[in-house]
Amino acid sequence: MNAMNGKNRESAGEKKTHGARVRWGILGTGKIAGKFASELKRLEAFQGSIAQAVASRDPERARNFAREHGIPHACAGYDELLERQDVDVVYIGLVNSQHYPACKQALLAGKPVLCEKPFTLHPEETRELITLSRERGLFLMEGLWSRCFPVIGEVRDIVRDREYGAVTQAEMDFGFVGNLNPQGRLMDPHLGGGALNDVGIYPLTLSQFFLGKIVDFQAMASLSSTGVDTRILINARHESGALSRLAASIDTVTQKEAYLFAERATIHIPCPFWKAPLALCRIHGGKEGSQPTSEVLEKRIEHPYEGNGFGFEIDHVAGCIASGLKESPLMPLEETLQTAVLMEKIRRECGISSPDF
């Protein structure tokens, strides 16, 4: 079967971002902020997006981060960055519990925002931020970067167009062994730790991206001594009628793959499914029996990329801002709120600890 390798498509780093010069301010100097800054630096020669300033509550950390990533301005505190007129959009890469206050501060300062997932730790906070962004006419997006990868977009088109019939079942998992120190970020409920918040949000949101809103679910979790979930399993029914099995873990390594089972094919997104360069469609034609005798054909969807993959999200946000959009068509704010409400219901059903609102 002929492969789709994306050679005729523009990928991150191969084009200029809509002819626009978008200047980013980065709040935070942690691991995820470092990855974001590294990709901005790599793309600077190709695209309009540049890292203009970085802020930390620790001035020395901000200076070291700016030196490491070639950022012109290091700011001693978030206020200093948010007051800068040469910052067009703010990326929030802080610990989960700081997303809400930092996002609110940025919006009140009049800055468009891309905020890392999970957007907030409570639906009430999400509603407030969405209302604030709309009242002020500012772009706002939850940083679920998976939706910006070309492979994910093509798979969604196949599902929506029913190219191989309706998708009736799906399986997705994301499990790894993290730092399980009780005082660490992953294990602290006040910092938004746990499997669901950290990596469970990927299968939860991507399954809905492909199959539509989850309308019913059953969930179970293994809880740590600190009250966060170290493992979680969600069986869900989507508005499309499809059923999905979604799993996440911070104490067990899993395959980190996604499967979509359609009437006439299986679509497999191998590891790393959350930043996919490849998907495989095994087309069996819908023959009856547990072992159909007809030939199984394979179609490859390939979009290899350089860098760490943040370029697709950077380019998407820059394009939205240059076009005057106030929210992303790939990650609409209503879906961000929908996910926040769903995650709260899951936490309650499983008894997972989270900060008081």
C-alpha positions in Angstrom: 0.0 0.0 0.0 1.4 3.4 -0.8 2.8 5.4 2.1 2.1 9.0 3.0 5.4 10.3 4.2 4.6 14.0 4.3 7.5 15.0 2.0 5.2 17.4 0.2 3.9 19.0 3.4 5.4 21.8 5.4 6.7 20.7 8.8 7.9 22.5 11.8 11.1 24.4 10.9 10.6 24.3 7.1 8.5 27.5 6.7 8.2 31.0 8.1 5.2 31.3 10.5 2.6 33.1 8.3 5.0 35.9 7.7 4.6 37.1 11.3 7.1 38.0 13.9 5.7 36.6 17.2 7.7 37.4 20.3 7.3 34.9 23.2 7.7 35.5 26.9 8.3 32.3 29.0 7.1 32.0 32.6 9.1 29.4 34.3 12.6 27.9 34.0 11.9 24.2 34.6 12.3 21.2 32.3 9.3 21.7 30.1 10.0 25.5 29.7 13.5 24.5 28.7 12.2 22.2 26.0 9.9 24.9 24.7 12.8 27.5 24.7 15.1 25.1 22.9 12.6 24.6 20.1 12.0 28.4 19.8 15.8 28.8 19.4 16.0 26.0 16.8 13.2 27.5 14.8 14.3 31.1 15.0 16.1 31.0 11.6 13.0 29.5 9.8 10.0 31.1 11.5 8.8 34.4 12.9 8.6 33.1 16.5 11.4 34.1 18.8 12.0 33.8 22.6 12.1 37.5 23.7 12.1 37.2 27.5 12.0 34.7 30.4 10.9 35.2 34.0 11.4 33.4 37.2 10.8 34.3 40.9 14.5 33.6 41.3 16.4 36.2 39.2 19.5 34.0 39.0 17.6 31.1 37.5 16.1 33.5 34.9 19.6 34.8 34.0 21.0 31.3 33.7 18.1 30.1 31.6 18.3 33.2 29.3 22.1 32.5 28.8 21.5 28.9 28.1 18.8 29.5 25.5 20.0 32.7 24.0 17.1 34.8 25.2 17.7 38.6 25.2 15.9 39.5 28.4 15.8 37.8 31.9 13.1 39.2 34.2 13.2 39.1 38.0 9.6 38.1 38.5 6.5 37.6 36.4 5.3 41.3 36.6 8.4 42.5 34.9 7.9 40.2 32.0 4.2 40.9 31.7 4.8 44.7 31.6 7.1 44.4 28.6 5.6 45.8 25.4 7.9 43.6 23.2 6.2 40.4 24.4 3.3 39.3 22.1 2.3 36.1 23.7 3.1 34.3 27.0 4.0 30.6 27.4 3.3 29.2 30.9 5.4 26.2 31.7 5.1 26.2 35.5 4.1 23.4 37.9 0.4 22.4 37.6 -0.8 24.3 40.7 0.6 27.5 39.3 -1.1 27.5 36.0 -4.3 29.2 37.2 -2.7 32.2 39.1 0.0 32.8 36.4 -2.6 32.6 33.6 -4.9 35.0 35.3 -2.0 37.4 36.0 -1.0 37.3 32.3 -4.6 37.9 31.0 -5.1 40.8 33.4 -1.8 42.2 32.0 -3.3 42.0 28.5 -1.2 39.2 27.2 -2.4 36.3 25.0 -1.5 32.9 26.7 -0.5 29.4 25.9 -0.7 27.5 29.2 0.6 24.0 29.7 -1.7 21.1 30.5 -3.6 20.4 32.7 -5.0 23.9 32.2 -6.1 24.2 35.8 -6.8 21.9 38.7 -10.5 22.9 39.1 -13.3 23.5 36.6 -14.2 26.7 38.4 -10.7 28.1 37.7 -11.0 27.1 34.0 -14.4 28.8 33.7 -13.0 32.0 35.2 -10.0 32.1 32.9 -12.1 31.5 29.8 -14.5 34.2 30.8 -11.6 36.6 31.5 -10.0 35.9 28.1 -13.3 36.5 26.3 -14.1 39.7 28.1 -10.6 41.1 27.3 -10.5 39.7 23.7 -7.3 37.8 24.3 -6.1 34.5 22.7 -6.1 31.6 25.2 -5.2 28.0 24.6 -4.4 24.9 26.7 -1.1 23.5 25.7 -2.1 20.0 24.5 0.5 19.9 21.8 -0.5 16.5 20.5 -3.3 18.0 18.5 -0.8 20.0 16.5 1.1 17.1 15.0 0.4 16.4 11.3 0.0 12.6 11.9 -2.6 13.2 14.6 -4.5 15.5 12.2 -4.5 13.0 9.4 -5.7 10.2 11.7 -8.5 12.4 12.8 -9.5 13.1 9.2 -9.6 9.3 8.5 -11.8 8.7 11.5 -14.2 11.6 10.7 -14.4 10.7 7.0 -15.1 7.0 8.0 -12.5 6.0 5.4 -12.5 2.4 6.9 -15.9 2.6 8.4 -16.8 3.7 11.9 -14.3 3.4 14.7 -16.0 1.4 17.4 -13.3 0.8 19.9 -10.0 2.4 21.0 -7.2 1.8 23.4 -4.5 4.3 24.6 -2.0 4.1 27.4 0.8 6.3 28.9 2.8 4.8 31.7 6.3 5.5 33.0 8.3 5.3 36.2 8.6 8.7 37.7 10.2 10.2 40.8 8.0 8.7 43.6 9.6 10.8 46.4 6.5 11.7 48.6 7.8 15.3 48.7 8.3 15.4 44.9 6.1 17.1 42.3 4.5 13.9 41.0 3.4 12.8 44.4 2.2 16.1 45.9 -1.6 16.7 45.5 -1.1 20.4 46.2 1.1 20.7 43.2 -1.3 18.8 41.0 0.6 15.5 41.0 -0.6 12.0 40.0 -1.0 9.9 36.9 -4.2 11.5 35.6 -2.9 15.1 35.7 0.6 14.3 34.5 0.1 11.9 31.6 -3.5 10.5 31.8 -4.7 13.7 30.2 -3.1 12.6 26.9 -5.3 9.5 26.3 -8.2 11.3 27.8 -8.1 14.2 25.4 -6.8 12.4 22.3 -9.6 9.8 22.5 -12.1 12.7 22.5 -10.3 14.4 19.7 -10.8 11.3 17.6 -14.1 9.9 18.9 -16.0 12.9 20.4 -17.0 13.8 23.9 -17.0 11.2 26.6 -20.6 10.8 27.8 -20.2 8.0 30.3 -17.3 6.4 32.1 -16.1 4.0 34.8 -12.7 4.7 36.5 -10.5 3.0 39.1 -7.2 4.1 40.5 -4.4 3.0 42.7 -3.7 5.7 45.3 -0.4 6.5 47.0 0.1 7.4 50.6 -0.1 11.1 49.6 -3.5 10.6 48.0 -2.5 11.0 44.4 -3.1 8.3 41.8 -0.1 6.3 40.7 -2.2 4.2 38.2 -5.6 4.9 36.7 -7.8 3.0 34.3 -10.8 4.6 32.5 -13.4 2.8 30.5 -15.4 5.3 28.5 -18.3 5.7 26.0 -18.1 8.5 23.5 -20.9 10.5 21.8 -19.9 8.7 18.6 -20.9 5.4 20.2 -17.3 4.2 20.3 -15.9 2.6 23.5 -12.4 3.3 24.7 -10.0 1.9 27.3 -7.6 4.6 28.6 -4.8 3.9 31.1 -2.0 6.0 32.7 0.7 5.3 35.3 3.6 7.0 37.0 5.0 3.8 38.6 4.8 1.3 35.7 6.2 1.4 32.2 3.5 0.7 29.5 3.6 0.6 25.7 2.6 4.3 25.3 0.7 3.5 22.1 -2.8 4.1 20.7 -5.1 1.8 18.7 -8.3 2.8 16.9 -10.4 -0.2 15.7 -12.6 0.6 12.7 -14.9 -1.7 10.8 -12.4 -2.4 8.0 -9.0 -1.5 9.6 -6.9 -1.0 12.7 -5.1 2.3 13.1 -2.0 2.0 15.2 -0.1 5.0 16.5 3.1 3.6 18.0 5.1 5.1 20.8 5.4 8.0 21.2 1.7 8.4 20.3 1.4 11.8 22.1 4.0 13.3 19.7 3.5 10.9 16.8 5.8 10.9 13.7 4.0 7.7 12.4 0.7 5.9 12.2 0.0 2.6 10.6 -3.4 1.6 9.0 -3.7 -2.2 8.8 -6.6 -2.6 6.4 -8.4 -6.0 6.6 -11.5 -5.1 4.6 -14.0 -6.1 7.2 -14.0 -9.8 6.5 -15.8 -12.1 8.8 -14.1 -14.5 11.2 -11.4 -14.3 13.8 -8.7 -14.9 11.1 -9.9 -13.5 7.8 -8.2 -15.1 4.8 -8.0 -12.0 2.7 -4.7 -10.1 2.4 -4.1 -7.4 5.0 -2.8 -4.2 3.5 -0.8 -1.6 5.3 -0.8 2.2 4.8 1.8 4.3 6.5 1.2 7.9 7.6 4.6 9.5 8.2 5.6 13.0 9.2 9.1 12.8 10.6 10.3 16.0 12.3 13.4 17.6 13.7 13.7 18.9 17.2 11.4 17.9 20.1 8.1 18.5 18.4 7.1 21.8 20.1 7.5 23.5 16.7 4.1 22.4 15.5 2.3 24.0 18.5 4.5 27.1 18.3 3.6 27.6 14.7 -0.1 27.0 15.3 -0.3 29.5 18.1 1.7 32.1 16.1 -0.6 31.6 13.2 -3.7 32.0 15.4 -2.4 35.3 16.8 -1.3 36.6 13.4 -4.8 35.8 12.1 -6.5 37.6 15.0 -8.1 34.4 16.4 -9.0 34.4 20.1 -8.9 30.7 20.5 -7.5 27.6 18.8 -9.6 25.6 16.3 -7.6 22.6 17.3 -8.0 23.1 21.1 -11.2 25.1 21.6 -11.8 26.5 25.0 -15.1 24.6 25.4 -13.2 21.4 25.1 -10.7 22.6 27.7 -13.6 23.2 30.1 -15.2 19.9 29.1 -11.9 18.1 30.0 -11.6 20.0 33.3 -15.1 19.0 34.4 -14.5 15.4 33.3 -11.2 15.1 35.2 -12.9 16.5 38.3 -15.6 13.8 38.1 -12.9 11.1 37.6 -10.9 12.4 40.7 -14.1 12.2 42.8 -15.1 8.8 41.6 -11.6 7.4 42.4 -11.0 9.4 45.6 -7.9 11.2 44.2 -6.7 14.1 46.4 -6.4 17.5 44.9 -6.0 21.1 46.2 -9.1 22.8 47.7 -10.6 25.4 45.5 
